[in-house]
Amino acid sequence: MGKDHPDLHRSSRVLFRRPSRVPAGRRSLDVFDLDQLHQDHLDNLARLDAIRSAATRIAAAHTPHTSILSLRPPGFWLRHRAAPIDRLGRTVMMLMAEPDQHAEVQASLSDHFDEVIPVPAPAEGLETSLVRQLSPQMTRDAARCVPARLSCRSFDSQRARAPATLVAALLVMLGVLTPGATLVGLGALALVTLLLFTLLRVAGLAAALRQRAPPRHRAPTPATLPMISVMVPLYREAEIGRHLLRRLCRLTYPRDRMEVLLVLEEADDVTRQAVNCADLPDWFRVVEVPRDGPLTTKPRAMNYALNFCRGEIIGVWDAEDAPEPDQLDVVARTFDQAPPDVVCLQGVLDFYNPTRNWISRCFTLEYAGWFRVLLQGIAGLRLVVPLGGTTLFIRRAALEQLGAWDAHNVTEDADLGVRLARAGYRTEMMPTATYEEANSRIVPWIKQRSRWLKGFMMTYLVHMRAPRDLFKHLGWRRFLGFQAFFLGTLGQFLLAPVVWSFWLVALGLPHPAATVIPQQVVLMATASLILFEALNICVWIFGARAAGRARLALWAPVMPIYFMLGCLAAYKALWEVFVAPFFWDKTSHGEHGGISDS
């Protein structure tokens, strides 16, 4: 039969395996016999038909071809819902939930295969099979996807305890032996850090005043809308889940161009039960993150869930969030109009329970100054933007290039903002808001703020390991902005008691530093402190007006009292840097005041 069809291997797809070795006495060019080649072709066609007919049955039970899986990261296979099951020379047989995507898969595998033969299979079975095969790798990668030199995981807290203890002991000794000189030195350092952060705030205020709010144009036609995947990490959220579902169902973005992934920890029975009781729309998906030792952090969970995201834009919302209904439309429009180097968008965070008590009022006022003034100005000046942990949207390609989030950093958002800037990318602010529940109790507020400050400390230590490299990556403007933000933020809390001591002069009382330095210098330091506080009050007042809550500006004068809590949080954070650097102190939510879910 082979003699009657000598050109069969040229005119049709021939599926054959190359011999593992050339028989003795024969040259490699003569090794193929046409009769045998034709028979191999028929045998392989029969194998192909058999596999196709059994595809729906074997989708979940069949083990994907491991050597082919290793050619691409797990997210590639899960995103395309494709599982390789057999290879025939340079042809690969692929179970696919969406066979029309086979051209894209084939292009990605063109270095290894000439053709991808798609075999339709149910999506659920495919994902089950892939997760069973890839979950161990995804679990390992979720904790270590950021290079060690840029990750907190390489921070050895035990080795750092000895020098930290030595520094603390030295400060105590100097305070006992030379209290006046020590206070003067700490006071100068405190005023410098306060000056740095005040200058950053004023620069942000000036930039925000110059900016005009961009018009909210009509959204582009559905054909131009990108696929957006939004992750919502949940942990022990028994109450807030149903509120979240109601709020997200108000979104106006086309359902076929979006997906929401509810990210649960595998051992979190509380949240799983709440989600199981909910009637989830088909554009919701649930991803369970396997345990990986004691590390249970939001960034690790998001790294794992990123493999399941199908969108070209990745977003993050928190469990208590209530985004504006057209938020994803704004995301698509802003990315469409943004320059190529803008790969990340940060939305404004606001609160729906600002009038609950004085803490919630001050918290809302602080965020108004932060998101509507400071970050607006920082982004406008093209400095390093420390991202918020929610309402951020980033292009998937850039996120994967950077290794996603640092699983060991408890302020993974701020760290990501620094790494984006180091890679030459930019972050812009979006004209859209997400409403959250403001912390209104002292102990949860201190826990939340201590986690943020601990993350800032760790982020600063990690990126300042090699200051020359950081300077080279950021340039002098952004490098100085980086120093002003982190040193200013941390210094104003850690050195707050020293700053407070200068209020003695304002009250007409003697200051201990007056025994070491001239009284005029003490008066100048006190005047600087009053000026800094006045400028900060102006920022908060402007933020309140920008948020449409002008009456909150009445609380601006009491903000220094509110920030006294931050001093306690800062020292709690400093302690944890050396005893529990990766501990995630979860913020409790669930009051849901101030906004209707109906």
N, C-alpha and C positions, 0 to 999 in steps of 0.2 A: 504493500500500500504506500509505503514511503517512497518507492521508486516512481509511483504514478504522480506524486506531488513533491517534486524536488524543491520548489520554492515556497513551501508552506511556511517555513520559519521567517520568510521575508514579507509575506502578504498578510499575516494575521498575528494576533498577540500570542506569542509562544511562552508558555509558563513552564519553565524547567529549572532544575537544580544543576549547578555545575558539579562535575565529578570532583571528589575530594583530592584525587591524585591522578596523574596521567599514567596509564598502563605502560609497563616496561616495553621498550622498543618502538613506541609510537610518539611522534611529535605532538605538542600541545595543539597545533592548528588542525591536526587530523583526528582529534579525539572524538568528535561528535559524528555518530552514525545517523543518517537521516531517518532510517526506519525506527531506530530507538528514540530519536528526537520526536518523531510524530507520535509514537506511543506515549511518551512522557507528556506530550501536549494533551492528548485525549484523557490520560489519567488525571492530569491536573485540572482540566475542565470539569471532569466528574467531581473532583474534590470541591471545586468552586461551587457547583450546583448544590452539593450536599450541605455545604456550610451556609449558603444563602437560605436554603429551605428551613434550616434549623435556627436561624438567627434570633428570632423572637424568644425561642426556648432557652438559648444558651446565653443571652445577653447578661443576665445577672449571675449565672452560675459559671460562665466561662472565665478562665484566668487569662488576662491580657498577656500579650507577648512581651516579656520583661525586657529583653534586650532592645526592642524597639521603643518601649516606654522610656528607657534611659536616655534616648536621643533628645528628648525635650523635657522641660520642667513639668511637674504635675499640673500646674495651672493651665498649661497648653491643652492637655487632654481633657480636663474637666470643662474648660471654657468652650471647646469645640464639641464636647460630648462625643468623643471618638475613642475607640479602644482597638488597637491592633491585635489581630488574632492569629495571623499567619503571614509568612512571607514566601514568595515564590520567585526566586532570583531577585531582580530589582523591581518586583511588583509586590505591594503589600495589600493584604485584605484587612479592611477596616470596618468594624461595626460603628455606625453613626446614627445618632438620633435625628440629625438634619443632614441628609446626604448631599443637599445642594451646596454645602460648605466644603465639599471634598476638594475643590480646586484650590481653596486657600490652604487646606491641610497639605495638599500635594506640593504646593509652592514652598511651604515651610520645610518639607522633607526632601526637596529636590536633590540635595547633596547625596542622599542615600538611596532614593527610589525614583524610578522613572514614571511610575504610575501608582495611584491609589484607587483601589476598587472599593467603593462604598457599599456596605450592606446595611439596609435599614434595620433599626433595632429600637426598642422602647427606651426613652431617656432615663426613666427611673432605674431600670435594670442595669443600664450602662453605668450610671453614676455609682450604684451599689458595688458593681464589680471593680470600678476604678478606685473607689475609696478603700475597699478592702485591700487592694494591692498597694496603693500609694500612701495610705495614712501614716505608716511609720516614718516614711521620708518627710512627709509634710509636717509631722509633729516635731521632728528633729530640726528641720529648717526654720520653723516658726520661731524658735528660740535663738537661732544663730544666723539669720539671714543678713544682718548688718556686719560688715567687717569688724574684727576684734578691736582694731585701732580706733574705731569710731563708736564703739559700744561700751556701755557701762559694765558689761559682764566681765571685762578684764580688770575692773577695779577690785583690788584686794583690800577689803576693809580691815582685816586683821593686821596686815602690814602697816596700814595707815594709822592705826591706833597709837603706836608708840610716838611718832613725831607729833601727832595731834595732842597727845597728853603732855608732851614736853612743851609745846607752845602754850597750852593752857596753864601749866605750872609756872612758866616764865612770866606770863601776864599777871598771875596772882602774886608772885614774888615782887615784881616791879610795883604792883599796886600797894603792897604793904610797905616796901622800902621807900619808894618815891611816889606817893599817891598823886601829888600835884602834877609832876611831869608826865606820869602815865595818863592822867585824865586829859592833859593838853594834847598828847600824841593821839589818843583815841578820838578826842574831839575834832582834831584836824582831819583825821581819816573819815569820821562821820560826816563832816561838812563837805568834804570832797565828794563822797559817794552821793550825798544828797544833792550836791550841785550837778553831778553828772546826770542823775535821773531827772532833775528839774529842767535842765537844758534840753534833754530829750523830749520831755513833755511840752516845753514851750515851742521847740522846733516842730513837734507834731501839731500843736495848736495852730501855729502859723501856716503850716502846710494845709491843714484842714480848712482854715479860713479862706485860703486861696482857691481851694478846689470847689467846683460846682457839682452838685449831685447829677450823675448821668441820667438822661431821660430813660424811662422804662418803655422802650419801643415794643411794638407788637412782636410776639414770638415768631420765629421763622416757621416756614411750612413744615409739616411732619416729616417730609422726605429728607430734610436736612438735619433733623434732630439726632444727636448722638445717643447711643445706648449708655444709660447711667445706672451703675450699681451702687446702692447705699447700704453700708453695714451699720447695724444697730447692736452693739455689744450689750448683752444683758447678763446680770449676775445677781441672783437672789432678789428678783423683781416680781414678787407675787402680786402686788397691787397695781403697779404702774403699767403693766403690759396692756391691759384693755384700754386704758387711756391713750396709750401710744398708737394702737391700731386705729382708733377712731380719728385721731389727728392726722395720721398719714393717709387715710382714705380720702381726705379732703384735697390731696394734691391734684393739680390740673394737668400734669404732664401725661402724655399718652401712655397708657399702660403697657403697650407692646414695646416701648422704648425705655422701660425702667424695670428695675427689680429691687426689692428690699430684702436683705439677708438678716434674719434674726440670729445672732451669734451667741450660742449658749455654751457653758462649760459642761463637759460630759457628766460630772458628778453633781450638777446643780439641779436636783430633783424639784426644788421649789419653782424655779422658772419654767422647767420643762412641763410641769403639770399645768401651770397657767397658760402656756402656749398651746398645749394639747386641747385645752378647753375652749380655745378661741377658734372662731370660724375664719381662717386665713384666706384672703383672696389668692388667686392663682399667681399673682405677681409677687407674692411673699414666698420666701424660702427659709428653711431652718437649717442651720449648720451647727453641729455639735463638735466641740473641740476636745480631743482626747487629753487626758492628764499627761503631764510631763514633769514628774517630781513635784517639788514644792512651789514651782513657779506658776502662779495664776495671776496673770496681768492682762489688762485690756489690750496692749499692743501685741502680745503673743497670740491672743485669740484672733485679732484682726489679721495678723500675718497668715494664720492658718486659713481663715475664711477667704482671704484674697484669692486663693486657688479656685474658689467656686464662683467668683464674680465674672460675669460675662461682658460687663460694660467696658467701654474705652475710657470712661471717666468714673473714678471711684470717690464716693462720698462717705461721710461719717456723721451719724446723729447719735445722741445719747438717749437713754431710756425715757427721760422725762421731757424730751424735746417736743415742741409744737412749732414746726416750720411754717412759714407763710405758704399758702396754697400754691402760689406760682413760683416757688423757689427754684425748682428744677428747670423751669422755663428760663429764669434769669441766668442760671448756670450755663445752659446751652447757648444762650445769646451772648453772654459775656465772653465765653471761650471762643465763640465764633469771631468776635470782633477783636480779640486780644492778640498781641504780637506773639511770635513763636516761642519766645523765651519765657512767657507767662504760662506756667504749667500748674499753678495752684491758685485757688480762689478761697478766700476766707470771708464768711458771712458775719453779720453782727449778731451778738448774743444779747438778749434782753430777758426780762423776767415778767411772769404773769402774776406774781404775788408780792409786789413791792410794798404794799401798805400793811403787811401782816404785823410787823413790829419795827423797832428802830434798826435792828441788825439788817433786816431785809431791805429797808429803805437805803441804808448806807451801802449795802452790797450792790443794789441796783444803780446807785449813783456812781460807785466805783467802776462798775462795768460800762456805764455810759461814757465816762471819761476814757476808759481803756479802749473800747472798740469803736467809739464814734469820734474820738479825738486822737489818742496816742497812736493806735495802729493805723488809722487813716493817714496820719502824718508820716509814720515810718515807711509805710508802703509807698506814699507819694515821693518820699526822698530816696526810695530804692535802697533802703537799709535792710538789715536782716529782720524779717518779720517772725516773731515767736508765735506760732500758730496756736489757736484754741483747739481743744480736744474734740470739738463738734462743729458742724456746719462748715467743714472744710471739704473742698472738692479738688482732686488732683488727677492729672492725666496718668493713666495706668502705666504707659511706657516709662515715664519719668520715675514713678514710684518704684517700679520693678528695677530700674537701673540703679537706684539708690539702695536697694535691699529692703524696701518697705520700712517698717517701724523697728526701733530698738526695743526688743521684748523686755529688757531689763531696766529701762528708763521709765520712771513713774510719771514723767511729763514728756511722753513720747512725741507730743505735738510740737512743743518748743524745740526739741532736738531735731525733728524733721525739718522745721523751718530753717535751722542753721545749716543742715546738710544740703538742703535745696540751694541756699545761697552759695555754699562752697562749690557746688557743681555748676554755678553760673546761671541758675534759673531764678525767676522772679515770682513773687506772690502779690496778688492784687486783692483789694477788698471789694466785696459785692454789695450792691444796693438792695439787700434783702436781709431780713431778721429771722432769727429763731428764738422762740420764747421758752424759757426754762423755769424751774422752781428755784427761787433764791433761798439760800441757806438762811434760816431764821432762828437757829439755836446755837448757843455759844460753843458747846463741845463739838458738834459736827462741823462748825465753821473752822475751829482750830485744827481739827483732823484734816479737813480738805486743804486748808492753806498750808499746813505743814508738809503734805504730800507735794504740793506744787513747789514749795520752796526747796524741798529736798531734791526734786527733779531738776530745778534750776542749778542747784549746787553741783549735782552730778554732771549735768550738761556742760557747765562751765569747766569743770575739771577735765572732762573727756576731751573737749575741743582745744583746751589750752595745754594739752600734753606736748604739742609741737607748735608753739606760737608762730614760728616762722612760716610753717606750712599754712597755718590759718590766715596769716597776713597775706601770703601769696595768693591764696584762693579768694579772699574777700576783697582785697584792696584796702587802702588806708581808710577810706570813708566808712565802709561797712565794718571794718575791724574796730574802729573807734566807736561806732554805734553799738557793736556787740559788747564792748567793754562797758559802755555807759548803761546799757540795759541790764546786764547781769550783775555787775558790781553795784550799780545804783539800786537795783531791786533788793539784792541781798543785804547790802550795807545799811540801807535805811531801816531794815527790820532788826538785824543783829546788833547794830550800834544805836538803836533807838534810845536806850536809857541814857547814853552819853548826850545825845541831842536834847533829850528832855531836861537835862541839868541846866541848859542855858536859859530855860524859862524862869529860873530863879532870878536872873538879872532883869528880865522883863517885869518881874513882880517886885523889883526893888530890893532883892535879897542878894547877899554876897555869893560869889561863885568860887569854888575851891581853886580854880585855875588862876584866879587873880593873884595868888601868892607866887606864881611862877612867871607869868607873862604880864605885860602892862594892861591896865584896866581898859585902855582904848581898844586893844585887840579883842578883849572879851566883849566889849560893846559892839565892835564890828561883827564878831561872830554871831551875837544875838540878833543884830539887825539883819544879817544874812539869813538866819533861820526864819525870821518873821517874813522877809521877802519871799523866800522859797515857799512858805506855807500860803502866802497870799496868791502866788502864781498857781499853785496847785488848786486852790479854791476856785480860781478863774477857770481852770481846765474842767473841774467838775460841774461848775455852773453851765459852761458851754455844752458839756456832754448832756446834761439834763435837758437843755433846750433842744439840742439836736435829736434827742430821743422823744421829743414831744411831751416831756414830763417836767415842765418848768417849775412846778411846785416842789419837786424834789430838791431843787437848788437851795431851798431853805435849810436843808440838812447839811450843806457843805461845811459850815463852820464846826460841826461836831465830828468831822471825819478824822482829825487827829486822835480823838478819843477812841473811835472805832478801830484805828490802826494799832492801838495798844495791844489788842488781841493778837495782831500779827507778830509782835515780839515774842509772845509765848510760843506761837506756831514755829517761828524761826529757830528757836533753841531746841524745840522738839525735833525739828527737821535735822539740825546739826548733829544731834545725838544719834538719830537713826542712820545718818550717813556712815557712821562707824560701827553700828551694831545691827542694823537691818536695812541695808541700802536698797534692796529690791522689794521690800514689803509694801504692798498696796493697801493703804488705809482707805477702805471704801466709804464713800459719802452716802448717807442714807437719804432716801427721798420718799415721797408718797403722800404729801399733804395736798398737792394740787389746788392750791388756793388761787383765786383770781382769774380763772379762765374756764369757760364752759366746754364740755366735751360733747354736748348734744349737737 
